[in-house]
Amino acid sequence: MKNQLFVPLALLAVGFIALAQPAMAQDYSNIRIVRLSFVEGSVQYQRLGQDWQDARLNLPIQEGFTIRTADGYAEVEFEDSLTLRLATNATVEFTGLALQNGGRVTRVTIPQGTAIISAKIRRGDAVTVAAADLSINVPRNGRFRVDVSPSNSWVTVLHGKVGVDSNSGNTTFLSGGHTLHVDASGSGSPEVASNPPQDDFDKWVSHREEAINSAQSETSGVLGTNSYTEGYADLYNYGVWSYIPGYGAGWMPYGVGLGWMPFVDGQWQFMGGTGWNWVSGEPWGWLPYHFGSWVNTPGIDWAWLPVGASSWMPAPASWVHVNNQLGW
């Protein structure tokens, strides 16, 4: 596999990109770019109708998936800087992930536990969060927290504004600094009060967002594009950029050692409409395994090139048949 530039098979790339483009009127697609971007402690996922499995970092997430935490945290990155983070002992169901009429439709359900959602809404997007007997609509940019227990539910707006629909049929609009509380029995009206003090999860989310925003800013400056930023922070923290003769800027991961090559630490996983996806076990293994291409050059070894970085693919590798065996 030496001295080769790996690019996606033309039919695979064209077929997927055709599905992933913003839709025309009445068009509908379930192809979304969503990943499990942080895992700490015990985190599991479940596909519809299947058993629970341990969730790996960089797992592509599709409509119908459910993720739950036990003693740790989890983070899910969507396109356009929409992020959902789960505290301990929490569950989220991805009930709707779609492209419709040029916008992204995101519907998630939080049956239990605590989640913080950070949203940057673009025109045509729709984000809805269901929690117990509440439905939360996100009309614009903001950050809010949802807490669900067997007897109570809370929606806490940290920044921006959301609309909360309850069983009473009324919509309450909450702005930053306000918390809505609902008794799960439905015996009383929703109560609105000032936000409680921050806890350890709030502080972790704030620190995480600051670090990611800083790293994304540094890396996007190298790439010269802001069309897709999820995963840029990983490159900043886990590798270095160098000039690759004949190719231009290339990125190389830290500490991989002599003889390292891509597509070793991880597994191929079949993901329905997108086919076989590479799920990397490396902490930086999202952007370089779904965008651009890898090259191996004398004296440098393997480097990732940001060529075609705005077009997502299941993996930047070509599939070949050799001696009745399938390989990349």
C-alpha positions as CSV (number, residue, x, y, z in Angstrom):
1,M,0.0,0.0,0.0
2,K,3.1,2.3,-0.2
3,N,3.2,5.5,-2.2
4,Q,-0.5,5.6,-3.0
5,L,-3.0,8.4,-2.7
6,F,-6.3,6.9,-1.5
7,V,-9.5,8.5,-2.8
8,P,-13.1,7.2,-2.6
9,L,-14.6,5.0,-5.3
10,A,-16.3,7.3,-7.8
11,L,-19.6,5.5,-7.7
12,L,-19.7,5.4,-3.9
13,A,-18.8,9.0,-3.5
14,V,-21.2,10.3,-6.2
15,G,-24.0,8.1,-4.9
16,F,-23.6,9.3,-1.3
17,I,-23.0,13.0,-2.1
18,A,-26.2,13.0,-4.2
19,L,-28.1,11.8,-1.2
20,A,-26.4,14.2,1.2
21,Q,-26.9,17.5,-0.8
22,P,-29.5,20.0,0.4
23,A,-32.9,18.7,-0.9
24,M,-35.2,20.3,-3.4
25,A,-38.8,20.9,-2.5
26,Q,-40.5,17.9,-1.1
27,D,-37.2,16.0,-1.0
28,Y,-36.5,13.9,2.1
29,S,-33.4,11.9,3.1
30,N,-32.2,10.3,6.3
31,I,-28.5,10.9,5.4
32,R,-27.0,13.1,8.2
33,I,-23.5,13.6,9.4
34,V,-23.7,12.9,13.2
35,R,-21.1,11.3,15.4
36,L,-20.4,10.3,18.9
37,S,-17.5,12.7,19.6
38,F,-16.7,12.1,23.2
39,V,-17.0,9.0,25.4
40,E,-16.0,8.8,29.1
41,G,-16.9,5.8,31.3
42,S,-19.6,3.3,30.3
43,V,-21.6,4.4,27.3
44,Q,-23.8,2.1,25.2
45,Y,-25.8,2.4,22.0
46,Q,-28.8,0.5,20.6
47,R,-30.1,0.2,17.1
48,L,-33.9,-0.2,16.7
49,G,-34.8,-3.8,17.5
50,Q,-31.3,-4.8,18.4
51,D,-29.4,-5.4,21.7
52,W,-27.3,-2.8,23.5
53,Q,-23.6,-2.6,22.5
54,D,-20.6,-0.7,23.8
55,A,-20.3,2.7,22.0
56,R,-17.0,3.5,20.5
57,L,-15.7,7.0,20.0
58,N,-16.5,8.4,16.4
59,L,-19.5,6.1,16.0
60,P,-21.7,7.5,13.2
61,I,-25.2,7.9,14.6
62,Q,-28.4,7.4,12.5
63,E,-32.1,7.9,13.0
64,G,-33.5,5.2,15.4
65,F,-30.3,5.0,17.5
66,T,-30.4,5.3,21.3
67,I,-27.4,6.2,23.5
68,R,-27.2,5.8,27.3
69,T,-24.5,6.6,29.8
70,A,-23.8,5.0,33.2
71,D,-20.9,6.4,35.1
72,G,-19.6,8.8,32.5
73,Y,-20.4,11.5,30.0
74,A,-21.1,11.4,26.2
75,E,-21.1,14.0,23.5
76,V,-22.8,14.0,20.1
77,E,-21.8,16.3,17.3
78,F,-24.2,17.2,14.5
79,E,-23.5,19.4,11.5
80,D,-23.5,23.2,11.8
81,S,-22.3,23.3,15.5
82,L,-25.3,21.5,17.0
83,T,-24.1,19.5,20.0
84,L,-25.8,17.4,22.6
85,R,-24.0,16.3,25.8
86,L,-25.2,13.7,28.3
87,A,-24.5,13.6,32.0
88,T,-24.3,10.3,34.0
89,N,-27.2,7.9,33.9
90,A,-28.9,9.6,31.0
91,T,-30.5,8.4,27.8
92,V,-31.2,10.0,24.4
93,E,-33.2,8.6,21.5
94,F,-32.6,10.0,18.0
95,T,-36.2,9.9,16.8
96,G,-35.6,12.0,13.7
97,L,-32.5,12.8,11.7
98,A,-33.3,14.0,8.2
99,L,-32.8,16.5,5.4
100,Q,-36.0,18.0,4.2
101,N,-36.7,20.9,1.8
102,G,-33.1,22.2,2.1
103,G,-33.0,22.1,5.9
104,R,-31.9,19.7,8.6
105,V,-34.6,18.2,10.8
106,T,-33.4,17.0,14.2
107,R,-35.7,15.4,16.7
108,V,-34.4,13.8,19.9
109,T,-36.1,12.4,23.0
110,I,-34.6,12.4,26.5
111,P,-36.5,9.8,28.6
112,Q,-34.3,10.2,31.6
113,G,-31.3,12.0,33.0
114,T,-29.6,15.3,32.1
115,A,-28.6,16.7,28.7
116,I,-27.3,20.1,27.5
117,I,-27.9,21.1,23.9
118,S,-26.0,23.8,22.2
119,A,-27.6,24.9,18.9
120,K,-26.7,27.2,16.1
121,I,-29.7,27.3,13.9
122,R,-29.5,28.1,10.2
123,R,-32.5,28.9,7.9
124,G,-34.6,25.9,7.2
125,D,-33.4,23.8,10.2
126,A,-35.8,22.5,12.8
127,V,-34.6,21.2,16.2
128,T,-37.1,19.6,18.6
129,V,-36.3,18.0,22.0
130,A,-39.0,15.8,23.7
131,A,-38.6,15.2,27.4
132,A,-41.3,13.4,29.5
133,D,-44.5,15.5,28.9
134,L,-42.6,18.4,27.4
135,S,-41.7,19.4,23.8
136,I,-38.9,22.0,23.4
137,N,-38.6,23.9,20.1
138,V,-35.4,25.8,19.4
139,P,-36.1,28.8,17.1
140,R,-32.6,30.3,17.1
141,N,-29.1,29.9,18.5
142,G,-28.9,29.0,22.2
143,R,-27.9,26.6,24.9
144,F,-30.3,24.9,27.2
145,R,-30.4,22.0,29.7
146,V,-33.0,19.3,30.2
147,D,-33.4,17.3,33.4
148,V,-35.8,14.4,33.5
149,S,-36.6,12.3,36.6
150,P,-39.6,9.9,37.2
151,S,-41.5,12.7,39.1
152,N,-40.2,16.0,37.7
153,S,-38.8,17.7,34.5
154,W,-36.9,20.9,34.2
155,V,-35.8,23.0,31.2
156,T,-33.1,25.5,32.0
157,V,-32.1,28.1,29.4
158,L,-28.4,29.1,29.7
159,H,-28.3,31.3,26.5
160,G,-30.8,32.3,23.9
161,K,-34.5,31.4,23.9
162,V,-36.7,28.3,23.5
163,G,-40.4,27.5,23.4
164,V,-41.7,24.8,25.7
165,D,-45.0,23.0,25.1
166,S,-46.6,21.1,28.0
167,N,-49.7,18.9,28.3
168,S,-51.7,21.9,29.2
169,G,-51.6,22.9,25.5
170,N,-49.8,26.2,26.3
171,T,-46.4,27.3,25.0
172,T,-44.0,29.0,27.4
173,F,-41.2,31.0,25.9
174,L,-38.1,30.9,28.1
175,S,-35.1,33.2,27.8
176,G,-31.6,32.9,29.2
177,G,-31.5,32.8,33.0
178,H,-34.9,31.1,33.4
179,T,-35.9,27.5,34.4
180,L,-39.3,25.9,33.8
181,H,-40.3,23.1,36.2
182,V,-43.1,20.6,35.5
183,D,-44.5,17.9,37.9
184,A,-44.7,14.7,35.9
185,S,-48.1,13.9,37.4
186,G,-49.5,16.9,35.5
187,S,-51.3,18.1,38.7
188,G,-50.0,21.6,38.5
189,S,-49.1,24.4,36.0
190,P,-45.5,24.8,34.8
191,E,-43.5,27.0,37.2
192,V,-40.8,29.5,36.0
193,A,-38.0,30.6,38.2
194,S,-34.4,31.8,38.0
195,N,-31.7,29.3,37.0
196,P,-30.1,27.3,39.9
197,P,-26.3,27.5,40.5
198,Q,-24.1,25.6,38.0
199,D,-23.1,22.1,38.9
200,D,-20.1,20.0,37.8
201,F,-21.8,19.0,34.5
202,D,-22.6,22.6,33.6
203,K,-18.9,23.5,34.2
204,W,-17.6,20.6,32.2
205,V,-19.8,21.6,29.2
206,S,-18.6,25.2,29.4
207,H,-14.9,24.1,29.5
208,R,-15.4,21.6,26.7
209,E,-17.0,24.2,24.4
210,E,-14.3,26.8,25.1
211,A,-11.6,24.3,24.3
212,I,-13.3,23.0,21.1
213,N,-14.0,26.5,19.8
214,S,-10.4,27.6,20.3
215,A,-9.0,24.5,18.6
216,Q,-11.5,24.7,15.7
217,S,-10.5,28.3,15.1
218,E,-6.8,27.4,14.9
219,T,-7.3,24.5,12.5
220,S,-9.9,26.1,10.2
221,G,-7.4,28.9,9.7
222,V,-4.9,26.3,8.3
223,L,-7.5,24.7,6.1
224,G,-9.0,28.0,4.9
225,T,-12.6,26.8,5.1
226,N,-15.5,27.0,7.6
227,S,-17.9,24.8,5.6
228,Y,-17.5,21.9,8.0
229,T,-15.8,22.3,11.4
230,E,-16.7,19.2,13.4
231,G,-13.5,17.3,14.0
232,Y,-11.1,20.2,13.4
233,A,-10.4,20.4,17.2
234,D,-9.2,16.8,17.1
235,L,-6.6,17.7,14.5
236,Y,-5.3,20.6,16.5
237,N,-4.9,18.5,19.7
238,Y,-3.5,15.3,18.3
239,G,-1.3,16.1,15.3
240,V,0.8,18.6,13.4
241,W,0.6,20.2,9.9
242,S,3.5,20.1,7.5
243,Y,4.2,20.8,3.9
244,I,4.0,17.6,1.8
245,P,6.1,18.0,-1.5
246,G,3.8,17.7,-4.5
247,Y,0.6,17.9,-2.4
248,G,0.7,21.0,-0.1
249,A,-0.5,21.1,3.5
250,G,-0.8,17.7,5.2
251,W,-1.6,16.6,8.7
252,M,0.2,13.9,10.6
253,P,-0.9,12.4,14.0
254,Y,1.3,12.5,17.0
255,G,3.0,9.5,18.5
256,V,2.0,6.8,16.0
257,G,5.5,5.4,15.5
258,L,7.3,3.8,12.6
259,G,5.3,1.4,10.5
260,W,2.0,3.0,11.4
261,M,-0.7,3.2,8.8
262,P,-4.3,4.4,8.7
263,F,-7.3,2.0,9.0
264,V,-5.7,-0.2,11.6
265,D,-7.1,1.0,15.0
266,G,-10.8,0.6,14.6
267,Q,-13.4,-1.5,12.7
268,W,-15.5,-1.5,9.6
269,Q,-19.2,-1.2,10.5
270,F,-22.2,-1.5,8.1
271,M,-24.5,1.5,8.6
272,G,-27.5,1.0,6.4
273,G,-27.9,3.7,3.8
274,T,-24.2,4.8,3.9
275,G,-22.8,1.2,3.6
276,W,-19.5,0.3,5.3
277,N,-18.2,3.0,7.6
278,W,-14.8,3.1,9.2
279,V,-15.2,3.6,13.0
280,S,-11.8,4.7,14.3
281,G,-10.6,4.0,17.8
282,E,-8.2,6.9,17.6
283,P,-9.2,10.1,19.4
284,W,-8.7,12.2,16.2
285,G,-10.3,9.6,13.9
286,W,-13.3,11.4,12.5
287,L,-12.3,14.0,10.0
288,P,-9.4,12.2,8.4
289,Y,-11.4,9.0,7.9
290,H,-14.5,10.7,6.4
291,F,-13.0,13.6,4.4
292,G,-10.0,14.2,2.2
293,S,-7.4,11.4,1.5
294,W,-4.3,9.7,2.9
295,V,-0.9,9.7,1.1
296,N,2.3,7.9,1.9
297,T,5.5,9.6,0.7
298,P,9.2,8.8,1.1
299,G,10.7,10.3,4.3
300,I,7.4,11.4,5.6
301,D,5.2,8.3,5.8
302,W,1.5,8.7,6.1
303,A,-0.2,12.1,6.1
304,W,-3.8,13.2,5.7
305,L,-4.6,15.7,2.9
306,P,-7.6,18.1,3.2
307,V,-8.7,17.4,-0.4
308,G,-12.5,17.4,-0.8
309,A,-12.8,18.0,2.9
310,S,-16.3,19.4,2.6
311,S,-17.8,16.2,1.1
312,W,-18.5,13.5,3.7
313,M,-17.8,9.8,2.8
314,P,-18.0,6.5,4.7
315,A,-14.2,6.3,4.4
316,P,-11.5,7.8,2.1
317,A,-10.5,4.4,0.8
318,S,-11.0,2.3,-2.4
319,W,-12.3,-1.2,-2.2
320,V,-10.5,-3.9,-4.2
321,H,-10.8,-7.6,-4.9
322,V,-7.5,-9.6,-4.7
323,N,-7.3,-13.4,-4.9
324,N,-11.0,-13.7,-4.0
325,Q,-10.6,-11.4,-1.0
326,L,-11.9,-7.9,-0.4
327,G,-9.6,-5.2,0.9
328,W,-9.1,-1.4,0.8
